């Protein structure tokens, strides 16, 4: 148990995270390793990159246009 505590302090994570791979917050939210990895990637983005991600998350219909391009996102456009 002492080793787990030392690792958790060294990596700045909770002992629960080391054992389960998920972080539990007082709000009741649980965050997985994959989600933490996404957060790290988001933090590494430029402001323009963050704006693009925010647009996709805030406007799901815009994500189709962003990913496929305007021409491909509109099936009636030929």
C-alpha positions in Angstrom: 0.0 0.0 0.0 2.9 2.4 0.8 4.3 1.8 -2.7 1.0 2.8 -4.3 0.9 6.0 -2.2 4.4 6.9 -3.2 3.6 6.3 -6.9 0.4 8.3 -6.6 2.3 11.3 -5.1 5.1 11.0 -7.7 2.6 11.0 -10.6 0.2 13.4 -9.0 -2.8 11.0 -9.3 -4.9 9.4 -6.7 -4.2 5.8 -5.5 -7.6 4.8 -6.9 -6.4 5.9 -10.3 -3.3 3.7 -10.1 -5.4 0.7 -9.1 -8.5 1.1 -11.3 -7.3 3.3 -14.2 -10.1 5.8 -13.5 -10.1 9.0 -11.5 -13.1 9.7 -9.2 -14.0 13.2 -8.3 -16.0 14.6 -5.5 -18.7 15.6 -8.0 -19.2 11.9 -8.7 -17.7 12.2 -12.2 -15.3 9.4 -13.3 -12.6 10.0 -15.9 -10.8 7.1 -17.6 -7.2 7.0 -18.9 -8.4 7.6 -22.5 -10.3 10.7 -21.4 -7.3 12.0 -19.5 -5.3 11.4 -22.6 -7.8 13.5 -24.6 -7.6 16.3 -22.1 -3.9 16.4 -22.3 -4.1 16.5 -26.1 -6.6 19.3 -25.9 -4.4 21.3 -23.5 -1.5 20.9 -26.0 -3.5 22.5 -28.9 -3.1 26.0 -30.1 -6.0 28.4 -29.5 -7.1 27.9 -33.0 -7.1 24.1 -32.5 -9.1 24.4 -29.3 -11.6 26.6 -31.2 -12.0 23.9 -33.8 -12.6 21.2 -31.2 -15.0 23.4 -29.3 -16.9 24.0 -32.6 -17.2 20.3 -33.2 -18.4 19.6 -29.7 -20.8 22.5 -29.5 -22.3 22.0 -32.9 -22.4 18.3 -33.9 -23.7 19.2 -37.4 -20.7 21.3 -37.9 -18.4 18.3 -37.2 -19.7 16.6 -40.3 -18.7 19.6 -42.4 -15.4 19.9 -40.6 -14.4 16.3 -41.1 -15.9 15.5 -44.5 -15.7 18.9 -46.1 -18.7 21.0 -47.2 -19.2 19.2 -50.5 -19.2 15.7 -49.1 -21.4 16.7 -46.1 -24.4 17.7 -48.3 -25.6 14.6 -50.2 -27.8 16.7 -52.4 -24.8 18.7 -53.6 -23.2 17.1 -56.7 
